[in-house]
Amino acid sequence: MAILTTKEVNIKIYLPLGKCTFIDRKQLRITLSLTSTTFLPMKKLLALLLFGVVYGATAQDDDLLKLLDQEKPQETNYTIATFKSTRIINGHSVEGMAAKHLDFRISHRFGQLSDGAYNLWGLDQAYIRIALEYGLTNRILVGVGRSNYQKAYDGFMKVKLLRQSTGKVTMPVSVSLFGSVAVNTLQMNLPTPDATFAFSNRLAYTTQLLVARKLNERFSVQLTPTWVHRNYVETSPEPHDVFALGIGGRVKISKRVAFNIDYYHVFSEQLMKTNTNSLAVGFDIETGGHVFQLQFTNSTGMIEKTFITETTGDWGKGNIHYGFNISRTFSFDRKRAK
């Protein structure tokens, strides 16, 4: 069966698409212009009609999917593992500990490479700090430690203020606030047996704002404005308050290995000319439940007061300590354990 047209005819086919919650009522119109002596077989007419129905339904579904995607509630995606440890090398990173998790940490420094063969290039000497760090909450970390350098005890608290995120809540950086107190318990050489040295003179305080960003899966950077207050200084020209800026970074080399760098710049004319800025480089190696870190640094001390304000080593002269940090985490969260 066919349709014979003897003159120009317009055939209009209307395909109502009905109503939908998200789409206004529409109609699909197909106009055919036929000239004389043109035959339109019924099969072709039905095929054209079927095409219109399929096309309209597809367009309607596409509009529905787009509107559903727009109205779908967004989630906040938080960045994790900006750094793999609570330390970059010497200084603290923006990272904390999960709630009810305890980190047992040992920091070890040998002597300087410049000590030569007599001291086996530093292996005959050792400086150690042992510490415990505990996550009170997912945002609050507290810790205590003891170093044989200056026989110093220290305690600190770190609070996570902001977390880098995308999605519903966008935050370009992670921010933590750090505060510590350290006490030097070395016996002092006093001028007379009756002389005393006040306990308050042994104290030093550090405050830091840790600002970090994970640029991508391989690169992370951190800036650390720092204020160190020392109750006692050995010479009067030295200020009690020292301001510095820490710069740290991490480059992920493989799934379990990363390269770290840690540098603290003390602003000019605050320390003696013999002092130098602290610089450390090292490698993080993840091995099961702990992180092992190999490092090289010109700083002897391992707490903020010592490596920021008391570093005298010169990299150019070989005054470099090599050593390691190792940490092991224990969970006391029974819910997570289950």
Residue pairs with C-beta under 8 A, 6 or more apart in sequence:
1 41
1 42
2 39
2 40
2 41
2 42
3 39
3 40
3 41
3 42
3 45
4 39
5 34
5 35
5 36
5 37
5 38
5 39
5 40
6 36
6 37
7 36
8 33
8 34
8 35
8 36
9 34
10 31
10 32
10 33
10 34
11 31
11 32
11 34
12 29
12 30
12 31
13 29
13 30
13 48
13 49
13 52
14 27
14 28
14 29
15 27
15 28
15 29
15 30
15 49
15 52
15 53
15 56
16 25
16 27
17 23
17 25
17 26
17 27
17 28
17 56
17 57
17 60
18 25
19 25
20 60
20 64
22 63
22 64
22 67
22 68
23 60
23 63
23 64
23 67
26 56
26 60
28 52
28 55
28 56
30 48
30 52
32 40
32 48
34 40
73 168
74 167
74 168
75 167
75 168
76 165
76 166
76 167
76 168
76 169
77 165
77 166
77 167
78 163
78 164
78 165
79 163
79 164
79 165
79 166
79 174
79 214
81 95
81 214
82 93
82 94
82 95
82 164
82 174
82 212
82 213
82 214
82 220
82 222
82 250
83 93
83 94
83 95
83 212
83 220
83 222
83 248
83 250
83 260
84 95
84 250
84 258
84 284
84 286
84 291
85 93
85 95
85 284
85 291
85 293
85 325
85 327
86 92
86 93
86 95
86 96
86 97
86 103
86 133
86 141
86 158
86 327
87 93
87 293
87 325
88 222
88 248
88 249
88 250
88 260
88 261
88 262
89 248
89 260
89 261
89 262
89 280
89 281
89 282
89 293
89 295
89 297
89 325
90 262
90 264
90 278
90 280
90 297
90 299
90 302
90 307
91 208
91 224
91 246
91 248
91 262
91 264
91 304
91 307
92 156
92 158
92 176
92 178
92 208
92 210
92 224
93 210
93 212
93 222
93 248
94 160
94 174
94 175
94 176
94 210
94 211
94 212
94 222
96 135
96 138
96 139
96 140
96 141
96 158
96 160
96 176
97 103
97 133
97 134
97 135
97 141
97 329
98 135
98 138
98 331
98 333
99 135
99 136
99 137
99 138
99 333
100 135
100 331
100 332
100 333
101 134
101 135
101 329
101 330
101 331
101 332
101 333
102 132
102 133
102 134
102 135
102 329
102 330
102 331
102 332
103 132
103 133
103 134
103 143
103 327
103 328
103 329
103 330
104 131
104 132
104 327
104 328
104 329
104 330
105 129
105 130
105 131
105 132
105 133
105 145
105 325
105 326
105 327
105 328
106 128
106 129
106 130
106 131
106 325
106 326
106 327
107 128
107 129
107 130
107 131
107 302
107 323
107 324
107 325
108 126
108 127
108 128
108 323
108 324
108 325
108 326
109 126
109 127
109 128
109 297
109 300
109 302
109 321
109 322
109 323
110 122
110 123
110 125
110 126
110 127
110 321
110 322
110 323
111 119
111 121
111 122
111 123
111 124
111 125
111 126
111 321
112 122
112 313
112 318
112 319
112 320
112 321
113 121
113 122
113 318
113 319
113 320
113 321
113 322
114 317
114 318
114 319
114 320
115 121
115 122
115 124
115 125
119 125
122 321
122 322
127 147
127 148
127 149
127 300
127 301
127 302
127 321
127 323
128 147
128 148
129 145
129 146
129 147
129 148
129 149
129 302
129 303
130 145
130 146
131 143
131 144
131 145
131 146
132 143
132 144
132 145
133 141
133 142
133 143
134 141
134 142
134 143
135 141
136 142
138 160
139 159
139 160
140 157
140 158
140 159
140 160
141 157
141 158
141 159
142 155
142 156
142 157
142 158
143 155
143 156
143 157
143 158
144 153
144 154
144 155
144 156
145 153
145 154
145 155
145 303
146 152
146 153
146 154
147 154
147 301
147 302
147 303
147 306
149 300
149 301
149 302
149 306
150 184
150 185
150 186
150 301
150 306
151 184
151 185
151 186
152 182
152 183
152 184
152 185
152 301
152 303
152 305
152 306
153 182
153 183
153 185
154 180
154 181
154 182
154 183
154 303
154 305
155 180
155 181
156 178
156 179
156 180
156 181
157 178
157 179
157 180
158 176
158 177
158 178
158 179
158 210
159 176
159 177
159 178
160 174
160 175
160 176
161 175
161 176
161 177
162 171
162 173
162 174
162 175
163 171
163 174
164 171
164 172
164 173
164 174
164 212
164 213
164 214
165 171
172 213
173 211
173 212
173 213
174 210
174 211
174 212
174 213
174 214
175 209
175 210
175 211
175 212
176 209
176 210
177 207
177 208
177 209
177 210
178 206
178 207
178 208
178 209
178 210
179 205
179 206
179 207
179 208
180 205
180 206
180 303
180 304
181 203
181 204
181 205
181 206
182 203
182 204
182 205
182 206
182 303
182 304
182 305
182 306
183 199
183 202
183 203
183 204
184 202
184 204
185 202
188 197
190 196
190 197
200 231
201 231
201 232
202 231
202 232
203 231
204 228
204 229
204 230
204 231
204 305
205 228
205 229
206 226
206 227
206 228
206 229
206 304
206 305
206 308
207 226
207 227
208 224
208 225
208 226
208 227
208 246
208 304
209 224
209 225
210 222
210 224
211 222
211 223
211 224
211 225
212 220
212 221
212 222
212 223
212 248
213 220
213 221
213 222
214 220
215 221
217 252
218 251
218 252
219 249
219 250
219 251
219 252
220 249
220 250
221 247
221 248
221 249
221 250
222 246
222 247
222 248
222 249
223 245
223 246
223 247
224 245
224 246
224 247
224 248
224 264
225 243
225 245
225 246
226 243
226 244
226 245
226 246
226 264
226 304
226 308
227 241
227 242
227 243
228 241
228 242
228 243
228 244
228 304
228 305
228 308
228 309
229 240
229 241
229 242
230 240
230 241
230 242
230 305
230 309
231 240
233 239
233 240
235 272
237 272
238 270
238 271
238 272
239 270
242 266
242 270
242 271
242 308
242 309
243 266
243 267
243 270
244 264
244 265
244 266
244 267
244 308
245 264
245 265
245 267
246 262
246 263
246 264
246 265
247 262
247 263
247 264
247 265
248 260
248 261
248 262
248 263
249 260
249 261
250 258
250 259
250 260
250 284
251 258
251 259
251 260
252 258
253 259
253 283
256 285
256 286
256 287
257 283
257 284
257 285
257 286
258 283
258 284
259 281
259 282
259 283
259 284
260 280
260 281
260 282
260 283
260 284
260 293
260 295
261 279
261 280
261 281
262 278
262 279
262 280
262 281
262 282
262 297
263 277
263 278
263 279
263 280
264 277
264 278
264 279
264 307
264 308
265 277
266 275
266 277
266 308
266 309
271 309
274 312
275 309
275 310
275 311
275 312
276 298
276 311
276 312
276 313
276 314
277 311
278 297
278 298
278 299
278 307
278 308
278 311
279 297
279 298
279 315
280 295
280 296
280 297
280 298
280 299
281 295
281 296
281 297
282 293
282 294
282 295
282 296
282 297
283 293
283 294
283 295
284 291
284 292
284 293
285 291
285 292
285 293
285 294
286 292
289 328
289 329
290 326
290 327
290 328
290 329
291 325
291 326
291 327
292 324
292 325
292 326
293 324
293 325
293 326
294 322
294 324
295 322
295 323
295 324
295 325
296 320
296 321
296 322
297 307
297 313
297 320
297 321
297 323
298 311
298 313
298 314
298 315
298 319
298 320
298 321
299 306
299 307
299 311
299 313
299 321
300 306
300 307
300 310
300 311
300 313
300 321
301 307
301 310
301 311
312 319
313 319
313 320
313 321
331 337
